[in-house]
Amino acid sequence: MPETIGALVDRLSVVNLKMWWKQEGLYAVRKMDFEQFKAKYGTDDGLREIYDIFKDATDLNCQRNDLIDELDRVIDSAIKAGAAPVQDSHKSY
């Protein structure tokens, strides 16, 4: 059963948040000069840390792109199928 638009948007928002938090680890590098970078990440443990951050961020970005593509397909299918009309007004009683 294909996912709903709402479910895909929910999954996309979760992946976006995870990616945002993972990328926070990369922003520390922006403020470093090369010597500081070498001192922090120049060891095997440091290289593993920065590798894990890059790998996780790029994996999440790929998931994000896949979800966007799937969302586009679902929306396109809904439009082609002539989705049910939207109710213009709601009664509040």
Rosetta blueprint (number, residue, H / E / L):
1 M L
2 P L
3 E L
4 T L
5 I H
6 G H
7 A H
8 L H
9 V H
10 D H
11 R H
12 L H
13 S H
14 V H
15 V H
16 N H
17 L H
18 K H
19 M H
20 W H
21 W H
22 K H
23 Q H
24 E H
25 G H
26 L H
27 Y H
28 A H
29 V H
30 R H
31 K L
32 M L
33 D L
34 F H
35 E H
36 Q H
37 F H
38 K H
39 A H
40 K H
41 Y H
42 G L
43 T L
44 D H
45 D H
46 G H
47 L H
48 R H
49 E H
50 I H
51 Y H
52 D H
53 I H
54 F H
55 K H
56 D H
57 A H
58 T H
59 D H
60 L H
61 N H
62 C H
63 Q H
64 R H
65 N H
66 D H
67 L H
68 I H
69 D H
70 E H
71 L H
72 D H
73 R H
74 V H
75 I H
76 D H
77 S H
78 A H
79 I H
80 K H
81 A L
82 G L
83 A L
84 A L
85 P L
86 V L
87 Q L
88 D L
89 S L
90 H L
91 K L
92 S L
93 Y L
